[in-house]
């Protein structure tokens, strides 16, 4: 085996053929390099030149003249192959030390446990061997945190396995609220299209509304614009909108039918030997339906006057690689949440995953707290309703490569944090 820097094509082929995260992609490397971040593509090849391991690693400034290294959700390799893992990291450390790297942090894209959304472990992946290997190499594990921390990748991801399934099965596996809202959205004339880079402000407006309402941290504009620019078609930004003419037409048709049903029910009271109590209940039920449908119809007419032919409802930001479709973030127009546009977006992107023969639809991060007082409890229940499971990942491993400088840095940080 030999450790070497990889070409773009070598790295792309290896990460395409082996399960990897969207941060371990050629597009991410190109973005980092072109925006001034010191980044390398390295790996291990066998004697035949076949790539056995690959890794995108980024060096960031530390104490002016030093650096720290991080491989985001990498490296990509078979972690059960202890010889390969130890060889790779020994060589990577040799590669980094002359570049004044103080410490190396890695967070492999390896699942520790599979949970349901009620906080019960469904499967223990038994990563004892992986932990022992990192310990043997001198790495310390940073623990098993829950919650969100912008300094680290989220350790808990909600995922839906769609492999071998079809649309009917996936829809039937959802809870009643998901099914009802998806069917409602489809009936009401909602559509979805993908935004281009110069339309990204539409997505950002939705995110600003949602972050203000739910009071959560959102990334800045630069994060989204850079990734859409460099990832190109590997980043998808769906926009859900409603065709108001179609929506109003459907509501008008439904309203007329309900009014006819109500009139018919009133006439039933004129018949002999009628069950008055039963018919009266029917009338009351139709009256409620007519009232609600008339409100929907009148709202649609007002929206048509204000917004024209279409009304934008929700948007999201997705990464796509050869292994999964990842829902990174999304927002909804607060005023029009009752249209359930976010449900249609999820459904259409799940269908996209199926159509492109990808095995995983990744709803992405949750806190890993499963109680009702969790800060993301509403999000947890939303994702649970699609019949997803939760992958808990192994977390971060850190090793000092320059112990004196690493100790100095840690001391400075402790002083700053007092």
N, C-alpha and C positions, 0 to 999 in steps of 0.2 A: 504493500500500500504506500501511497505517497500523498502528502498534503500539498495543495497547490491553489493558486487563485484560479477562478473559473471564468470562462467567457460567458457572455450574456446567453448564448444559445445553450451552453452546457447547464447553466443554472436553471434556465427556463424549462428545459426538458426534464431535469431531475425533479423539480418541484411540481411539474405537471403530472409526473408518473407516480409521485409519492405524496401522501396526504400532507398538506401544508396550509398555513394561514395566509390571509391576503397580504400580510406585512412581509411575507417571504416570497415576493414576486419581483420580476424584472422591472415592472413599472414603478415599484416603490424605490428600487435602487436608482433608477434614472431620475426620479423626482428628488431624491436626497442629494445626489451628486450635483445636479443642475441648480439646486438651491443652496449649495455651498456647504453641505454636510459631508464630513469625511466618512466614506462608506466603502466597504469591500465585499466582494463575492468570493468566498473561499470554500474548499471542499476537500474530499478525499477520493482518490481514484485507485482502482486495483491495477494489477500489472497489465491488464488488457485495455486500460484507458477508460473503463466504465466508472461513472461517478457513483460512489457509495453513500456519500454524505454531502450536503450543501448547506450554505449558511450566508445570510446577509447580516453583516455586523457593522454597527455604526459607532464611531468614536466622537465623544462630545467633550468640550473644554472643561477642565477642572483645575482650579487654582492657577489660572493663567497659562502655565507652561505644561501642565499635565493633562491627561485625558482619562475618561472612563469608557469602557466598552459595553455595548448592550446588543444582544441578538434577540430581536423581538419575535417571540413564538418560534424560536429556532434553537439549534439547527434542525434540519430535516434529515432524519436518519432512522435506522432500526435500533431503538434503544435497548432491545433485548440482546443485541450483539455487543457484549461487554468489551471485547477487544477493539472493535471499531470505535466505540464511544471513547475509550481511554486514549487511543491513538489520536483521534481527532482533537480532543481537548488539549492534550499535551502539545501537539503541533500548533494549535491555535494560540496557546499561551506564548509559545516561542515567537510566533508571528506578531503578537501584540506588544510584547515587552520592549522591543526597540522603538516602538512608536509612542513611548512614554505613557503607557496605559497603567493606571493605578489599580483598577479592579475590573472584573468581568462579571456581568450579570446575564443570566439566561432564564427563560421561562418556557420550557418545552411545551409544544402543543400536544400534550399527553393527558388523557383523562384519568383521574384518580378514582372517582365514584360516579355512578349514574343515580340520580334521585328522581322522585316525582315532585310535583309542585306543592305537595302537602308536607314535604320535609322527611320523606321516608327513602332510605337507600334501596334501590332496585338491584344494583349490581356493584360489587367491589372489584375493581380492575386489578387489584393486587400489584402495585408498583413498587413493592419492596426491593426488587432487584435494581430498579432505577435509582431509588434513594440510596441504597448501599453503594452503588457505583459512584455517585456524586460525592458521597462521604469519603470514599477511598481516594478520590482525586483531590480532596481538600476543600470542597465546596460546603458552605453552610446554607441550610435551608431557612428561609425567612418566615416560615410559619404558614398558617391556614386562615388568612383573613377573610372576613365577610365585609360587605359594604362596597362603596365606590371610592376609589382613590385615583386621582388624575395622574399620579406618578407611576402607576402600574397598570398592566393589562388586567381586565376583569377576570376573576378566577372562576366565575359561575356563568355559564351560558345556557340559555334555553333553546333546545334544538328539536326539530321535527324530522324524523327519518321518512322520506317519501319513496325510497327505493322499493320497486316491486309493487307499488300501489297505483291506483288510478284516481281520477277526480272524485268519482262517486264514493269510493272508500274513504278518502280523506275528509270529504264533507260529512259523511255519516259518522265519522269518529269524533267530530267536534261536538261541543255542547249545544244546547238548544239556542242560546243567545247568539253564538257565532253563526249558526245556520240561518237563524231568522234574519239577522242583520245583513248577511251576505245576499240572501234571496231578495230582501227589501231593496238593497242597493242596485241589484241587477234589474229589478222591475222598474225602478224609478229613473231609468235612463242615464245612469252613471257610466262614465267611460274612464279609460286610463291611457296616458301617453307618457313618453320619456322626455324629460327636459334636456336641452343642450346647455353647454357651458354658459352661453350668453343669457340664459333664462334662469340661472341659478338663484337669482334674487327672489324668485317666486318661492322656492324651497326655503330660503333663509327667512322670509316673512312668516311662514308657517312655524318654523322653529322658534323664532322670537316670541310669537304669540303663546306657544306651548310652554316655553321655558318660563315666561312671566307668570302664566297661570299656575303651573305646577312647582315653580320655584326650584328648578334644578340647574346644574351647571351645563352649559353648552359650549362646544368648541367655537372658536372664532371663524370669521369668514374665510380667512386664509387657509385654514385646514381643509375646508370643503372645496374651495376653488382650485387649490393646488392638486388635490387628488383627482378631481374630475378632469383637470387639464392633462395630467400625466398618465392616469389609468385609462383614460379615454372610454372605450366601450366596456371596460372591466369595472367601471363605476356606472351604475344605473340610478337615475333620479326620477322615479315615477311621480306623475301628477294625476290625481283623481279629480274629475270635474263632472258636473251634471249638465246635460243638455236640457235647458229649461223648456223649450218648446215640447220636447217629448215628455218631460216630467208633467207639464201642465196638461198635455193631451191625455195622459194616463189617468191623472187625477180627475179630469173632467168626465172621462168615461166611467170611472169608478163611482163618482158622485151621482151621476145620472142613474146608474144601476141601483145604488143604495136608495135613492129617492123613490125609484119605481118599486123596490122591495118594501119600503115603508108604506107607500100608498096601498100596495096590495095587502099588507098586513092590516091596515085600517079597514079595508073592505071586508076582511074576514069576520070582523065584529058584527057585520050586518047579517051573517048567515045564521040559520036556525041551528040549535043544539051545539053551538060553538063553545069551546072551553075558554071562557073570557079571560081567566087568570093566565092561562098559557099564552094566549095571543097578546095580552097586555105586556107580558115579559118580552115577547118578541118585538113588539113596538118600541119598548124602552131601549132594547139593545140596538135596534136599527137607528133610533134617534141619536144615540151616542156615536154610532159609526158615521152617520150623516154629518153630525156636528164636527167631528174630527177631520173627516175628509174635506169638508167645506173650508176648514181652517187651512188645511194643506194646500188646497187649490188657490185660495186667496193669497196665501204666502207666496206661492209660485208666481202668481201674476205680479206681485210687488217686486219680487226678485228679478223678474224679466224686465220691468221698467228700470230698475236700478243697475243691473249688471249686464243686460243685453242677452245674447244667446246662451252664454255659458257662465257657470259659477264654479270657481275653484274651491275644492273642499279639503284636500289633504295631499301631503307629499312626503317622500322618504328618501333615504340615501343608502344605497346598497353596493356592496362589493361582490364580484363574481370571479371565481377561479374554476379550476377543473374539478373541484371537490365539493363545492357548496355555494349557495347564495346566502349572503350575510346582510341582515337588516341592521345597519349600524344605528340609525336614528330616524325619527319622523315626527311630523307635526300636523296639527289639524286646525282649521279655522274655528276658533272658540265659539263664535256666534252660530255656527252651522254644524255642531257636533251631532245633532239629532239626525242628520242625514247618514251618519255612520260610514263616512267616506274611508276612514282608516281600515275598516273591515274589508271593503272591496280591494283596497291596495294590497293587504296581506293575501287575500285569496288569489288575486291576479299574479302576484309574485310567487306564490306557491305553485300555481299552474305553470309559470315560466320555468321554475325548477324542474317540474315534471317534463315539460316539452323539450328541455335541453339535456335530459337524461342525467341530471345531477342527483346524487343520493340524499343530500342534506339541505333543508331550509333552516337557516340559523337565525332565530329571533334575537340573538345576542344577549347582552348582559342583564343579570339580575344581581341583587345584593347577596343572595345566599341565606337570607333571613326569611323564614317561612311563616312567621307569626303575624297576626293581624296588625301589630304595631310597627311592622317593617315599613321603611320609608317608601318602598316601591310595591306595597301590597297590591295596589290596583293594577299595576303593570304585571305583577306575578299572576293574578287571576285572569287577566286578559290573555296572556300567553298559555296558561294552563288550559283555557277553553278551546284551544286549537289541537289539544291532545299531544302537546310537546312533552319532552322530558328535560331534565337539567343535567348538564355535564359539569362536574367539578374538576378543575384542572390541578396539576401537581403544584403549581406555584413557582416562586423564584428561588434560584440558587445563585450565590455570590461567592467569588473567590478573590482575595487580594493578590495582585501580581507584583506589587511593590509595597511590601508591608510597612516600611517606615513612612512613606508618603500617604499610604492609606490611613495609618494611625493618626498622622497629622491632620488629614482631612476630617476624620471622624471627631477629633478633638475640637477643631474649629466649628464644626456643625453643632456640637453639644453646647459650646459657648454661645453661639448665635441663638440657639433655641431656649436659652435660660429665661 
